[in-house]
Amino acid sequence: MSQLYFPSLSPDNQTGDGPASLAELQGALCGLLCMDALADRKNWYVQLFDDFSPAEEEKQDLTHLFDDTIQSLNSLDFDFQMELPDDNAPIVSRLSAMADWCQGLVYGLGTSGMTNETELSDDCQEYVTDVIKISQVNFDNVEDTEEERANFEELVEYIRMGLFLLYGELQPADPTDEAIEH
């Protein structure tokens, strides 16, 4: 998990239907970027959440999150990392954060214009369906075993790679685009 911290996401500061965690916030950003890779990097969260009011000092971190996420999604190394608790955190909290991330992705896709009529390949349709299911699972009774941790890692990898598939399908690279910024 990154060093980004958003006090406005703490339960004490929640004022409405905005994101409840950094994982959900990043998931929603990924959904937005899948639908609009040219989103405004300074105010992207306004497109998604009416009830999210970050403090002034958080806005720089929001821009940093945007920049890191879009760079990772466009990376040839597939180095995107989901904002989830570290490996030493209890498996239940890691699974809960993964469900939040998936909920955020679904929310970001829907808020940014994806509908049932959006044309997707069978693989992407299956991925979106799986993400919706993961976002709805309750993980409270999962035991913290090596097997569960291995299953978690496999699921995270599936979500990560599926995101690249979805992003690549909805935002295909234009080989004729020579306006590459360095």
Secondary structure, DSSP 8 states (H G I E B T S, - for coil): --S---GGGSGGG--SSS-SSHHHHHHHHHHHHHH-TT--TTTHHHHH-TT----HHHHHHHHHHHHHHHHHHT-TT---------TTS-HHHHHHHHHHHHHHHHHHHHHTT--TTS---HHHHHHHHHHHHHHH---TT----HHHHHHHHHHHHHHHHHHHHHHHHHS---TT------
